[in-house]
Amino acid sequence: MNKAITVTGKGKISAKPDYVVLTMGLEAIDKQYEKAIDIATDKIAQLDESLVGVGFEKSSIKTTSFNVGTKYDNVKDKYGNYKNVFRGYVVNHRLKLEFDFDTKRLASALSAIAQCLAEPHLSVDFTIKDPNEIKDELLKSAADNARSKAQILCEASGVTLGDLMSINYSWGEISVVSKTNFVLNEAPPILAAKSIDFVPDDIDLNDSATFVWEIHK
């Protein structure tokens, strides 16, 4: 049986965010199902109109989820007993808008959202336009790190590194998002409209893979 060496390579890489993802949530509620749908439709139209008005294509505003459910309130009656009271049908609609990172364009989008009568919930993420490229570089980094470790261990042990026998990699999902916490808590439209010159924090990624090589004396 051939002798082997098993080494886990750890890849590390940093990248500058070049892409913005705005995630927006709309909610509509009414005791009549048709009315709840109508309210939701109106809110979507208002949001589309606001963003198109500052230069975004309507087709760039994508739906990520659409859900219709019911909502009940837990209410105490005059005898002190609680019962569920139907409040209405709830329509939740999540949308996203993605574009190349630009502080002026971001300010325009935030201003439009802040002034929109639909009052969407908003979150802002800074990421990479082509995440696959950075993930490939990360895997190469892990492979280089593993081979370097294996060669050092073999040289220190007086053996020679042979052919690669196997690779074990988990293929887990890697989040390519900056840790920059960009929040506008009920910011007035005039503030949201101002372009703030800032640079999002670099995206630091880590991943690992385990390699097995033959070793020879």
Phi and psi in degrees as a GROMACS rama.xvg file:
@    title "Ramachandran Plot"
@    xaxis  label "Phi"
@    yaxis  label "Psi"
@TYPE xy
-69.247  139.578  ASN-2
-77.8136  151.833  LYS-3
-141.927  162.251  ALA-4
-125.722  133.759  ILE-5
-113.318  124.958  THR-6
-134.227  135.622  VAL-7
-98.2993  119.317  THR-8
-93.0421  137.475  GLY-9
-114.813  121.048  LYS-10
-97.0475  139.782  GLY-11
-136.524  136.9  LYS-12
-155.247  148.62  ILE-13
-122.415  145.947  SER-14
-143.175  148.739  ALA-15
-87.5264  128.882  LYS-16
-60.3509  138.515  PRO-17
-132.318  12.8529  ASP-18
-145.77  144.772  TYR-19
-117.116  136.322  VAL-20
-123.422  114.575  VAL-21
-97.6114  124.82  LEU-22
-109.939  126.028  THR-23
-123.425  137.824  MET-24
-120.261  131.589  GLY-25
-118.328  142.253  LEU-26
-132.695  137.347  GLU-27
-133.368  142.014  ALA-28
-142.079  137.838  ILE-29
-162.067  153.734  ASP-30
-71.8243  -19.5337  LYS-31
-100.08  129.867  GLN-32
-58.6982  -48.5806  TYR-33
-61.6621  -37.5785  GLU-34
-67.1654  -40.0051  LYS-35
-61.2924  -41.9716  ALA-36
-64.5977  -41.9966  ILE-37
-62.1099  -43.0131  ASP-38
-62.4817  -43.8015  ILE-39
-61.9748  -42.321  ALA-40
-62.254  -41.4107  THR-41
-64.3208  -41.2134  ASP-42
-65.2906  -39.5412  LYS-43
-63.3095  -43.2353  ILE-44
-62.5941  -40.1881  ALA-45
-63.6812  -42.505  GLN-46
-66.3842  -44.3785  LEU-47
-57.4181  -46.7117  ASP-48
-62.0638  -40.214  GLU-49
-64.6266  -43.3172  SER-50
-76.136  -37.6002  LEU-51
-63.0417  -33.327  VAL-52
-64.7143  -20.2321  GLY-53
-109.462  18.871  VAL-54
105.713  1.95784  GLY-55
-89.2144  145.128  PHE-56
-74.4205  139.542  GLU-57
-60.0726  -34.9319  LYS-58
-68.359  -15.6699  SER-59
-83.4593  -9.12678  SER-60
-92.776  103.585  ILE-61
-102.792  143.083  LYS-62
-84.434  127.674  THR-63
-102.624  -24.651  THR-64
-160.98  149.657  SER-65
-142.899  122.087  PHE-66
-138.584  135.444  ASN-67
-119.36  125.251  VAL-68
-141.041  -168.656  GLY-69
-120.813  155.164  THR-70
-130.421  135.963  LYS-71
-125.955  145.613  TYR-72
-103.51  139.073  ASP-73
-88.7699  102.842  ASN-74
-113.577  138.396  VAL-75
-89.398  129.789  LYS-76
-86.4599  -176.181  ASP-77
-69.2247  -12.816  LYS-78
-96.3177  2.63062  TYR-79
86.3089  6.58816  GLY-80
-94.1842  142.8  ASN-81
-94.2238  143.112  TYR-82
-145.375  153.735  LYS-83
-82.629  126.008  ASN-84
-114.155  124.802  VAL-85
-63.6362  123.253  PHE-86
-97.1026  -35.5181  ARG-87
156.383  178.43  GLY-88
-85.9102  135.307  TYR-89
-114.913  127.011  VAL-90
-110.028  119.112  VAL-91
-112.429  126.603  ASN-92
-129.402  121.457  HIS-93
-110.192  134.875  ARG-94
-131.399  162.268  LEU-95
-138.358  152.726  LYS-96
-133.166  125.175  LEU-97
-120.135  142.534  GLU-98
-162.718  162.509  PHE-99
-61.1437  141.815  ASP-100
-63.0333  123.149  PHE-101
-157.406  121.077  ASP-102
-63.0026  -34.9337  THR-103
-69.336  -41.7039  LYS-104
-68.5789  -37.268  ARG-105
-62.88  -42.8812  LEU-106
-62.01  -38.9463  ALA-107
-63.4653  -43.1953  SER-108
-65.0437  -44.3875  ALA-109
-64.5434  -37.4521  LEU-110
-64.0775  -43.9315  SER-111
-63.1936  -41.467  ALA-112
-68.1767  -40.3451  ILE-113
-64.4987  -32.2347  ALA-114
-91.7564  -6.15907  GLN-115
-69.2256  132.113  CYS-116
-67.6361  -18.4503  LEU-117
-71.7286  -17.1002  ALA-118
50.4416  60.3408  GLU-119
-72.65  149.415  PRO-120
-76.1685  143.72  HIS-121
-133.868  140.638  LEU-122
-136.073  148.768  SER-123
-124.037  127.172  VAL-124
-124.47  145.411  ASP-125
-112.913  126.843  PHE-126
-142.165  -160.075  THR-127
-114.227  135.06  ILE-128
-63.5173  -39.6878  LYS-129
-117.599  82.11  ASP-130
-65.907  -26.1277  PRO-131
-63.4691  -36.0276  ASN-132
-63.5065  -44.495  GLU-133
-70.1877  -33.0501  ILE-134
-67.4502  -36.8375  LYS-135
-63.3729  -42.8129  ASP-136
-63.4484  -35.1853  GLU-137
-65.1784  -42.3778  LEU-138
-65.2248  -39.554  LEU-139
-62.5302  -38.8567  LYS-140
-62.9015  -41.626  SER-141
-65.0269  -40.4906  ALA-142
-66.4808  -43.0843  ALA-143
-62.7955  -40.4414  ASP-144
-64.7366  -41.5762  ASN-145
-65.5384  -44.6579  ALA-146
-65.4034  -38.7954  ARG-147
-62.8536  -43.7185  SER-148
-62.8552  -43.5965  LYS-149
-63.0526  -42.3744  ALA-150
-65.3555  -40.4166  GLN-151
-64.1047  -43.8418  ILE-152
-65.1928  -39.3623  LEU-153
-66.4399  -43.7406  CYS-154
-62.5172  -40.2179  GLU-155
-69.0457  -24.782  ALA-156
-99.4656  -1.36836  SER-157
74.0442  28.7955  GLY-158
-124.488  171.09  VAL-159
-113.259  137.853  THR-160
-75.3351  127.777  LEU-161
-102.187  -148.394  GLY-162
-73.6376  149.838  ASP-163
-72.9542  128.271  LEU-164
-98.1722  -39.9625  MET-165
-160.5  160.504  SER-166
-132.167  131.351  ILE-167
-116.898  116.329  ASN-168
-137.091  137.152  TYR-169
-80.0711  -22.2835  SER-170
57.4098  36.2657  TRP-171
-74.176  159.403  GLY-172
-73.364  132.909  GLU-173
-111.382  126.958  ILE-174
-84.0665  116.221  SER-175
-101.711  71.4419  VAL-176
-135.965  136.051  VAL-177
-66.6631  148.66  SER-178
-81.4022  1.08692  LYS-179
-57.2714  124.487  THR-180
-97.3832  98.7247  ASN-181
-104.665  108.347  PHE-182
-129.726  134.713  VAL-183
-120.605  90.3934  LEU-184
-81.0517  100.792  ASN-185
51.7743  43.4593  GLU-186
-70.5707  138.502  ALA-187
-66.0638  150.052  PRO-188
-52.7091  -36.8932  PRO-189
-63.8195  -34.2605  ILE-190
-75.5349  -42.2349  LEU-191
-62.5195  -28.0187  ALA-192
-77.5035  -17.3159  ALA-193
-78.1075  134.846  LYS-194
-83.2633  114.787  SER-195
-97.1787  122.435  ILE-196
-79.7057  105.569  ASP-197
-145.381  161.681  PHE-198
-122.21  119.016  VAL-199
-61.7989  150.496  PRO-200
-61.8523  146.745  ASP-201
-59.7111  152.67  ASP-202
-92.018  115.94  ILE-203
-101.021  120.73  ASP-204
-116.567  143.645  LEU-205
-134.171  141.532  ASN-206
-156.696  165.036  ASP-207
-145.482  157.544  SER-208
-150.481  148.712  ALA-209
-108.064  130.031  THR-210
-118.566  144.679  PHE-211
-123.772  123.335  VAL-212
-117.183  152.272  TRP-213
-72.0286  150.78  GLU-214
-127.775  145.918  ILE-215
-128.867  147.658  HIS-216
